[in-house]
Amino acid sequence: MSIPVIKAGLSLRSFYIFNSSFGPKEGEEEKKILFYHPQETDIDSKIKDVGLSEAIVKFSNTFTNDESVQAMHTQKTCQLYYQPEPGYWMIMVLNVPFERKTRETGDYNEYHGDDIHDTIYQAVLRQSYKMFRLFLGTFESNLKPGEDLDAVANLIGKLEEFYGKYILHLKLKDCDVLDAFGSVQYLPLNQLVFLRVQNFINMIEATFEPIKQCIFLYDDQVIWSGINPTDLYTIIEYLNGPMFQTSSPGQEQSRKVYIQEQATGQDKVYNFMVCRKVQNVTLCLFLDQVENEKALYDELNAVINPQLSSISVSLGQLPEATPTAKEDPTAPKFIYFNELNLHYRGSIRLGVQKRNSPPATTIPNDVMNLIVDLLDDGRRPERRGAAEETILKTHDDFWIVKRSCNARHVFVVLNKSSTLIDVSEETRRILDQNMKGVFF
């Protein structure tokens, strides 16, 4: 009789935000804590965790000129650090996956710390701040008195209201190289269809004066965007998550947002971000002040909905937008990433596509981590912009080929036993077929 193997996957142990300047004196340690998850944790444990994090940050500063500590690994946990604003630290602690095994001396846990890639989960932590900043602004901008609350209490209330919900919906087990990229997909279109969408956007902005910017998506792929790529990625993450829900097609979801302007780098406040979903099309409109919100929505319904439905039908008839046949799990795969405009495309299933696909059609976690390692290597200051090629082979006969030039990277994954010459020829064939017009 076989004994079932006990396994524990990656999970969130704790998530907290603190500012040491809020409790500088002994006995005021509790004042440093701005948010802590799980909230039911006793105060002594919270103070102990924050104190340990402060000690690690101070210790790391003895070796560097800046507060650049990013991660610390122990046998059972991985702690990730991020300072989004001066004095404010965000900490995410993950439980390392393990497998229960048996030996002569008894049972023991075998921990798999290599399954947690620092770059991927550091990006997840950074994204949690970007999501907060998109809807509520910076931490410092929320440090102001509210109704019957002092400045710190008001900030704590905003953090608890946002992260209390946000943390519950983190899908840590599904995170992959797409989180490290922080990029979006653009839908390839012929000129006629693209001009139709562009004319539609121009008509909206000309007809409705409060509308200043627009985002037009089809099946979560970008066709048009008037905002910077970083905030665009954050908004698409929001649209794909449970924080964005519509009870009926065409219903408005209106929120105040803070968008960073590409020219100045300063935050531009839009009082309304109106998101509408009609069939497979998502339209986000960014508006300034609106005198009569209901009248505007009624007029939008009359003007926009019929055209959105018509454009959605036209996009669905394009070859690029039609569903593809079920792919062979052993077929060669590739992914292309452009750091300049945060654009990616390829045949490797990532993000939402990965979560909705059977495991056989995705690549193993160790291969995914190797791709991120190669990406990190190409992002080093001394390697940035260089033209180079790297080929490596895993122990289970996966080949990974990376080519980089001018902040553009392409990764080819082959799952077969081959020679180096065969791999080079297959890579050349894939790039000729899928990457024409790109300098590789």
C-alpha positions in Angstrom: 0.0 0.0 0.0 1.5 3.3 -1.1 1.6 6.2 1.3 0.2 9.4 -0.1 2.7 12.2 -0.5 1.9 15.3 1.5 2.7 18.5 -0.3 2.2 22.2 0.6 2.3 24.8 -2.2 3.3 28.4 -2.2 1.2 30.6 0.1 1.1 34.0 1.7 2.3 34.1 5.3 2.0 37.8 6.0 1.9 41.2 4.2 2.6 44.5 6.1 3.4 48.1 5.6 5.2 50.3 8.2 7.0 53.6 8.6 9.6 53.7 11.3 9.3 57.5 11.8 5.8 57.2 13.2 7.1 55.4 16.3 10.7 56.4 16.9 10.7 56.1 20.7 10.7 52.9 22.8 7.2 51.8 23.7 5.8 53.3 20.5 6.5 50.4 18.2 2.8 49.8 17.5 2.5 53.2 15.9 4.9 52.2 13.1 2.5 49.6 11.8 0.2 51.0 9.1 -1.2 47.7 7.8 -0.8 44.0 8.7 -2.3 40.9 7.2 -3.6 38.7 8.7 -5.3 41.3 10.8 -6.1 38.8 13.6 -2.4 38.4 14.4 -1.6 39.5 17.9 0.1 42.8 18.4 3.3 41.3 19.8 3.9 39.2 16.7 3.2 42.2 14.5 5.8 44.3 16.4 8.3 41.5 16.3 7.9 41.1 12.5 8.3 44.8 11.9 11.3 45.0 14.2 13.0 42.2 12.3 12.4 43.9 9.0 13.8 47.1 10.3 16.9 45.3 11.5 17.4 43.6 8.1 17.1 46.9 6.3 19.6 48.6 8.6 22.0 45.7 8.4 21.9 45.7 4.6 22.6 49.4 4.5 26.1 48.8 6.0 27.0 47.2 2.6 25.2 49.5 0.2 24.8 53.3 -0.2 21.0 53.0 -0.7 18.2 51.0 0.9 18.3 48.4 -1.8 17.5 45.2 0.2 14.9 43.3 -1.9 14.7 39.7 -0.6 15.8 37.4 2.2 15.4 33.6 2.1 15.2 31.2 5.0 14.4 27.5 4.9 10.7 28.0 5.4 10.0 31.6 4.2 10.9 34.1 1.6 10.7 37.8 2.6 10.4 40.4 -0.1 11.1 44.1 0.6 10.0 47.3 -1.3 10.3 50.9 -0.4 7.9 52.7 -2.7 8.2 56.1 -1.0 10.8 57.5 1.4 10.3 55.9 4.8 7.4 53.6 3.8 8.3 49.9 3.6 6.1 47.1 2.1 6.9 43.5 3.2 5.5 40.3 1.7 6.4 37.0 3.4 5.8 33.8 1.5 5.7 30.2 2.8 8.1 28.1 0.8 6.6 25.0 -0.8 7.5 21.7 0.7 7.0 18.0 0.4 6.7 15.6 3.3 9.1 12.7 3.0 10.2 9.7 5.0 13.6 8.3 6.0 15.0 5.9 8.6 15.1 8.5 11.3 11.6 9.7 10.7 9.5 12.0 8.6 10.9 15.4 7.4 9.9 18.3 5.2 11.9 18.9 2.0 11.6 22.6 1.2 11.7 23.9 -2.4 13.0 27.4 -2.0 14.1 27.6 -5.7 10.4 27.5 -6.7 10.1 31.1 -5.5 11.8 33.5 -8.0 12.7 36.9 -6.4 12.1 38.9 -9.5 8.6 37.5 -10.1 7.3 38.1 -6.6 9.2 41.4 -6.1 7.2 42.5 -9.2 4.0 41.3 -7.5 4.8 43.4 -4.5 5.5 46.4 -6.6 2.3 45.9 -8.5 0.3 46.0 -5.3 1.6 49.5 -4.6 0.9 50.6 -8.2 -2.7 49.4 -7.9 -3.1 51.4 -4.7 -1.5 54.5 -6.2 -3.7 54.2 -9.3 -6.9 54.6 -7.3 -5.9 56.4 -4.1 -2.6 58.2 -4.9 0.6 58.0 -3.0 0.9 57.0 0.7 2.2 60.5 1.5 -0.8 62.2 -0.3 -3.1 60.2 2.0 -1.3 61.3 5.1 -3.7 64.1 5.9 -6.5 64.6 8.4 -9.9 63.2 7.5 -13.3 63.5 9.1 -12.8 62.9 12.8 -9.4 61.2 12.0 -5.8 62.5 12.3 -3.4 62.1 9.4 -2.0 58.7 10.3 -5.4 57.2 11.2 -6.7 58.4 7.9 -3.8 56.7 6.0 -4.3 53.5 8.0 -8.0 53.5 7.1 -7.3 53.9 3.4 -4.7 51.1 3.5 -7.0 48.7 5.4 -9.9 49.4 3.1 -7.9 48.8 -0.1 -5.4 46.0 0.9 -7.9 44.2 3.1 -9.7 43.2 -0.2 -6.7 43.2 -2.6 -4.7 40.7 -0.6 -7.5 38.2 -0.6 -7.5 38.0 -4.4 -3.8 37.5 -5.0 -3.2 34.4 -7.1 0.4 33.8 -6.0 0.6 30.2 -7.4 -0.3 31.5 -10.9 2.4 34.2 -11.1 4.9 33.8 -13.9 7.3 35.7 -16.2 4.4 38.0 -17.3 4.5 39.5 -13.8 8.2 40.1 -14.2 7.7 41.7 -17.6 4.8 43.9 -16.5 3.7 44.1 -20.1 0.6 43.9 -22.3 -0.4 42.4 -25.6 -1.3 44.5 -28.6 -3.8 43.1 -31.1 -2.3 43.1 -34.7 -4.8 44.7 -37.1 -4.8 45.7 -40.7 -4.8 49.4 -41.5 -8.5 49.6 -42.4 -9.8 48.2 -39.1 -7.2 50.1 -37.0 -8.3 53.4 -38.7 -11.9 52.6 -37.9 -11.1 52.2 -34.2 -9.0 55.4 -34.2 -11.8 57.4 -35.9 -14.1 56.0 -33.2 -11.8 57.3 -30.5 -11.4 60.7 -32.1 -15.1 61.0 -32.4 -15.6 60.3 -28.7 -13.0 62.8 -27.6 -14.4 65.4 -30.0 -18.1 64.9 -29.1 -17.7 64.6 -25.3 -15.5 67.4 -23.9 -14.9 65.9 -20.4 -13.3 62.8 -22.0 -9.5 63.4 -22.1 -8.0 59.9 -22.7 -9.3 56.5 -23.9 -8.2 52.8 -23.8 -9.7 50.4 -26.3 -9.2 46.6 -25.7 -10.4 43.5 -27.5 -10.1 40.2 -25.5 -7.7 42.0 -23.2 -5.4 42.9 -26.0 -4.6 46.6 -26.6 -5.8 48.3 -29.8 -5.5 51.9 -28.6 -4.2 53.6 -25.4 -3.6 57.2 -24.5 -1.8 56.6 -21.2 1.6 55.4 -20.3 2.4 51.6 -20.6 3.0 51.1 -16.8 -0.5 52.4 -15.8 -2.0 50.6 -18.8 -0.7 47.3 -17.4 -2.1 48.1 -14.0 -5.5 49.0 -15.4 -5.7 45.7 -17.4 -4.8 43.8 -14.2 -7.7 45.6 -12.5 -10.1 44.8 -15.3 -9.1 41.1 -15.2 -9.5 40.9 -11.4 -12.4 40.6 -9.0 -12.1 44.2 -7.9 -13.8 45.1 -11.3 -17.2 43.6 -11.6 -20.2 44.6 -13.7 -23.7 43.3 -13.0 -24.9 43.7 -16.5 -23.4 44.4 -20.0 -22.7 48.0 -20.7 -23.0 49.1 -17.0 -20.6 51.8 -16.0 -17.8 51.3 -13.4 -16.7 54.8 -12.4 -13.7 55.5 -10.2 -11.3 58.3 -9.5 -7.8 57.5 -10.8 -4.2 59.0 -10.7 -2.4 58.5 -14.0 1.2 59.4 -14.5 1.7 61.7 -17.5 4.4 60.5 -19.8 5.8 64.0 -20.6 6.2 65.3 -17.0 6.1 62.2 -14.8 3.6 63.9 -12.6 0.3 62.4 -11.5 -2.8 63.6 -13.5 -6.0 63.2 -11.5 -9.0 62.1 -13.5 -12.2 62.3 -11.5 -13.9 59.5 -13.4 -12.5 56.4 -15.1 -15.6 54.9 -16.8 -15.2 51.3 -18.0 -17.7 49.7 -20.3 -17.7 46.1 -21.6 -19.7 45.4 -24.8 -19.3 41.8 -26.0 -15.5 41.3 -26.3 -14.6 45.0 -26.3 -13.6 47.0 -23.2 -13.6 50.8 -23.4 -12.1 52.9 -20.6 -12.8 56.6 -20.7 -10.9 59.1 -18.5 -12.9 62.2 -17.6 -12.4 65.5 -15.8 -15.2 67.2 -14.0 -18.7 66.2 -15.1 -21.7 68.4 -14.2 -24.4 65.8 -14.8 -23.1 62.3 -14.6 -26.3 60.5 -15.4 -27.0 62.6 -18.4 -23.5 61.9 -19.7 -24.0 58.2 -19.3 -27.3 58.2 -21.1 -25.7 60.0 -24.0 -22.8 57.6 -24.0 -25.2 54.7 -24.2 -27.0 56.2 -27.2 -23.8 57.0 -29.1 -21.2 54.4 -28.1 -23.0 51.1 -27.5 -24.1 50.5 -31.2 -20.7 51.3 -32.5 -18.9 49.1 -30.0 -21.1 46.2 -30.9 -20.4 46.7 -34.6 -16.6 47.0 -34.1 -16.6 43.9 -31.9 -18.3 41.9 -34.6 -15.7 43.2 -37.2 -12.8 42.3 -34.9 -14.2 38.9 -34.2 -14.1 38.1 -38.0 -10.4 38.8 -38.3 -8.0 35.8 -38.6 -5.9 37.1 -35.7 -8.8 37.3 -33.4 -10.3 33.9 -34.1 -9.6 31.0 -31.7 -6.6 28.9 -32.5 -6.6 25.1 -32.6 -5.3 23.2 -29.6 -1.6 23.3 -29.7 0.8 20.4 -29.3 2.4 20.5 -25.8 5.8 19.6 -27.3 5.7 22.2 -30.1 8.3 24.9 -30.0 7.2 28.1 -28.2 8.4 31.6 -28.1 7.8 34.9 -26.3 8.9 38.4 -27.3 9.2 41.3 -24.9 10.0 45.0 -25.6 11.1 46.9 -22.6 10.6 50.3 -24.3 6.8 50.0 -24.8 6.2 47.0 -22.4 4.8 45.0 -25.3 4.8 41.2 -25.4 3.5 38.5 -27.7 4.2 34.9 -28.3 2.9 31.3 -28.1 3.7 30.7 -24.4 0.5 30.8 -22.3 0.9 33.4 -19.6 -1.3 35.2 -17.1 -5.0 34.7 -17.7 -4.3 32.4 -20.6 -2.2 30.2 -18.4 -4.8 30.0 -15.7 -7.5 28.9 -18.2 -5.3 26.3 -19.9 -4.6 22.6 -19.0 -1.2 22.1 -17.4 0.0 20.0 -20.4 0.0 23.2 -22.6 2.1 25.3 -20.3 5.9 25.2 -19.7 7.3 23.9 -16.4 8.0 26.3 -13.5 11.8 25.7 -13.6 11.9 26.7 -17.3 9.8 29.8 -16.5 12.3 30.7 -13.8 15.2 30.3 -16.1 13.6 32.7 -18.6 13.3 35.3 -15.8 17.0 34.6 -14.9 18.0 35.4 -18.5 15.8 38.5 -18.5 17.5 39.7 -15.3 20.9 39.1 -16.9 19.9 41.2 -19.9 18.6 44.1 -17.7 22.0 44.6 -15.9 23.3 48.1 -16.6 26.5 46.8 -18.3 24.4 44.5 -20.6 21.5 46.8 -21.4 21.1 47.5 -25.1 23.8 44.9 -26.1 23.2 42.4 -28.9 23.7 38.9 -27.6 22.5 35.3 -27.8 22.3 32.8 -25.0 21.5 29.1 -25.4 21.1 26.7 -22.4 19.7 23.2 -21.8 17.9 21.9 -18.8 18.2 18.4 -17.2 14.9 17.3 -18.7 15.8 18.2 -22.3 14.3 21.7 -22.6 16.3 24.1 -24.7 16.0 27.9 -24.1 17.4 30.3 -26.6 17.5 34.0 -25.8 18.3 36.8 -28.2 18.5 40.4 -27.1 19.1 43.8 -28.8 18.2 47.3 -27.9 16.0 46.4 -24.9 14.1 43.8 -26.9 14.2 40.2 -26.0 12.9 37.0 -27.5 12.9 33.6 -25.8 12.5 30.3 -27.7 11.7 27.1 -25.8 12.2 23.7 -27.4 11.1 20.5 -25.7 13.1 17.8 -27.5 16.5 16.1 -27.5 18.5 17.9 -30.1 22.0 19.0 -31.1 23.1 22.6 -30.8 23.0 22.9 -34.6 19.4 21.6 -34.7 18.4 24.1 -32.0 20.0 27.0 -33.9 18.2 26.1 -37.1 14.8 25.7 -35.4 15.3 29.0 -33.6 16.1 30.7 -37.0 13.0 29.1 -38.5 10.7 30.3 -35.6 12.1 33.9 -35.8 11.7 34.1 -39.5 8.1 32.9 -39.2 7.0 35.0 -36.3 9.4 37.9 -35.8 9.7 39.5 -39.3 10.5 43.2 -39.1 12.2 42.9 -35.6 15.9 43.2 -35.4 16.9 39.6 -34.6 
